[in-house]
Amino acid sequence: MIRFLARRLLNYLVLCLVATFLAYTLASLTFDPLGQLQQRNPPPPQATIDAKRAELHLDEPIPERFVVWLGGVVQGDFGQTVVNTPIGDELGRRIGVSLRLFLAGTVLGVTLGVLLGVAGAIRQYKFSDYFATLLSFVVLSTPVLLLGLFIKYGALEINSAAGSRVLVFTGESTPGFEGSLGAQLLDRLQHLILPTLTIALGQIAYYSRYQRSAMLDVLGSDFLRTAQAKGLTRRRALFKHGLRTALVPMATLFAFGFGLLITGGVFTERIFGWFGMGDWLVYGIQQNDTNITATVTLFVAVLVLISGWLSDVFYALLDPRVRVR
């Protein structure tokens, strides 16, 4: 098992490096970081433009520029933006924003989605199964932008009915808020509820459909009938053997979905005023900033690496054949 996990980790490291290089290359080929500088009125002196070109190493081949940038990353220096601000100063805050937002929503969404999918498979064609399926399809067919606006409207109605600000839907916290540690945590929790709900609803609908299908495949399997024939109750056989088998494909699905959720959640971040890594990627593309784009890509690749490797650990724990091999 240790050799299997070590080999998988090495594969992920190589893929992480390749993905970052491809993103850096694509950004370097398509971006024009000097364009905005040249379009200023009055235009800057040619010496200023040449200095900026030298600072960004634009005259060097892309592989050499990538090696220089990667060498700085290894030392903790992610370079500077096109407006000469260190990326490292903004990176930590952005990562913290995205992880606080998406970890909570993903854990809640995956947990409830798996439970809902299992319940739907066990109670197939019952009213609860039809109802959960209908709600899941409604949520999946609703764009995140529209879903977030619906949730904000619902929060406004709740606040209006309560006569006070129960739910907050703008920003990570109240600007200039001062109080005890408990009051600050409560303030952040109030800001976290609605965007977390927006993320969790999509995850619940998404994972419940996959888990239901995986569980239905297991319910008719021979090993489950054998377990019941040996004296296990249906409930025990389902949860000890059936659910364990049905969770195996979900581990991989979750691993590669989480990293993409960070950058794909830009609508959620912008609707609720949470400026994390997804919003930063959009900003970097708008500013023709190769370093920001490569940094966000590296962050997402590392997330996929970690979650993918953890899914391999989970897979090895669930499937004894992996440990034997």
RANORBEL-V714533 format. One record per backbone hydrogen bond with DSSP energy under -1.0 kcal/mol. CO is the residue of the C=O (numbers start at 0). NH is the residue of the N-H. E is the energy in kcal/mol with one decimal. If there is no record, write none. Layout:
<<CO/NH/E> <CO/NH/E>>
This chain:
<<0/4/-2.4> <1/5/-2.4> <2/6/-2.5> <3/7/-2.1> <4/8/-2.3> <5/9/-2.0> <6/10/-2.0> <7/11/-2.3> <8/12/-2.1> <9/13/-2.0> <10/14/-2.3> <11/15/-2.5> <12/16/-2.0> <13/17/-2.5> <14/18/-2.7> <15/19/-1.9> <16/20/-2.3> <17/21/-2.6> <18/22/-2.2> <19/23/-2.5> <20/24/-2.6> <21/25/-2.7> <22/26/-2.4> <23/27/-2.2> <24/28/-2.1> <25/29/-1.6> <26/30/-2.6> <31/34/-1.8> <33/37/-2.4> <34/38/-1.4> <44/48/-1.6> <45/49/-2.8> <46/50/-2.2> <47/51/-2.1> <48/52/-2.4> <49/53/-2.3> <50/54/-2.3> <51/55/-2.1> <52/57/-2.2> <56/59/-1.2> <60/64/-2.2> <61/65/-2.7> <62/66/-2.2> <63/67/-2.2> <64/68/-2.5> <65/69/-3.2> <66/70/-2.3> <67/71/-1.7> <68/72/-2.1> <69/73/-2.2> <71/76/-3.7> <72/75/-1.8> <78/86/-2.3> <80/83/-1.7> <84/80/-2.4> <86/90/-2.0> <89/93/-2.1> <90/94/-2.6> <91/95/-2.2> <92/96/-2.1> <93/97/-2.3> <94/98/-2.7> <95/99/-2.2> <96/100/-1.9> <97/101/-3.1> <98/102/-2.0> <100/104/-1.5> <101/105/-2.5> <102/106/-2.6> <103/107/-2.0> <104/108/-2.4> <105/109/-3.2> <106/110/-2.2> <107/111/-2.3> <108/112/-2.3> <109/113/-2.6> <110/114/-2.1> <111/115/-2.6> <112/116/-2.4> <113/117/-2.5> <114/118/-2.4> <115/119/-2.3> <116/120/-1.9> <117/121/-2.4> <118/122/-2.2> <120/123/-1.1> <122/125/-2.0> <125/129/-2.2> <126/130/-2.8> <127/131/-2.4> <128/132/-2.3> <129/133/-2.5> <130/134/-2.4> <131/135/-2.3> <132/136/-2.4> <133/137/-2.0> <134/138/-2.4> <135/139/-2.7> <136/140/-1.8> <138/141/-1.0> <142/146/-2.8> <143/147/-2.8> <144/148/-1.6> <145/149/-2.3> <146/150/-2.1> <147/151/-2.2> <148/152/-2.3> <149/153/-2.4> <150/154/-2.2> <151/155/-2.1> <152/156/-1.9> <153/157/-2.2> <154/158/-2.7> <155/159/-2.3> <156/160/-2.5> <157/161/-2.4> <158/162/-1.4> <163/165/-1.5> <173/176/-2.0> <179/183/-2.2> <180/184/-2.3> <181/185/-2.3> <182/186/-2.1> <183/187/-2.3> <184/188/-2.3> <185/189/-2.2> <186/190/-1.5> <187/191/-1.3> <188/192/-1.5> <189/167/-1.1> <191/195/-2.0> <192/196/-2.3> <193/197/-2.2> <194/198/-2.1> <195/199/-2.9> <196/200/-2.4> <197/201/-1.2> <198/202/-2.0> <199/203/-3.0> <200/204/-2.2> <201/205/-2.2> <202/206/-2.9> <203/207/-2.0> <204/208/-1.2> <205/209/-1.3> <206/210/-2.8> <207/211/-2.2> <208/212/-1.8> <209/213/-2.6> <210/214/-2.5> <211/215/-2.2> <212/216/-1.7> <213/217/-1.2> <214/218/-2.0> <217/220/-2.1> <220/224/-1.3> <221/225/-2.4> <222/226/-2.0> <223/227/-1.9> <224/228/-2.2> <225/229/-1.6> <226/231/-1.8> <227/230/-1.4> <232/236/-2.8> <233/237/-2.4> <234/238/-2.1> <235/239/-2.6> <236/240/-1.8> <236/241/-2.1> <237/242/-3.5> <240/244/-1.7> <241/245/-2.3> <242/246/-1.6> <244/247/-1.0> <246/250/-1.3> <248/252/-1.8> <249/253/-2.6> <250/254/-2.0> <251/255/-1.9> <253/257/-1.9> <256/260/-1.4> <257/261/-1.1> <259/263/-2.4> <260/264/-1.2> <264/268/-2.3> <265/269/-2.4> <266/270/-2.6> <267/271/-1.9> <268/273/-2.8> <271/170/-2.4> <273/275/-1.4> <275/279/-1.8> <276/280/-2.1> <277/281/-1.7> <278/282/-2.2> <279/283/-2.8> <280/284/-2.2> <281/285/-2.4> <282/286/-2.0> <283/288/-3.1> <284/287/-1.1> <288/292/-1.8> <289/293/-2.8> <290/294/-2.2> <291/295/-2.5> <292/296/-2.2> <293/297/-2.5> <294/298/-2.2> <295/299/-2.5> <296/300/-2.6> <297/301/-2.5> <298/302/-2.2> <299/303/-2.6> <300/304/-2.5> <301/305/-2.9> <302/306/-3.0> <303/307/-2.8> <304/308/-2.4> <305/309/-2.5> <306/310/-1.9> <307/311/-1.7> <308/312/-1.9> <309/313/-2.6> <310/314/-2.9> <311/315/-2.6> <312/316/-1.9> <313/317/-2.1> <314/318/-2.6> <318/321/-1.2> <319/323/-2.1> <320/324/-2.3>>
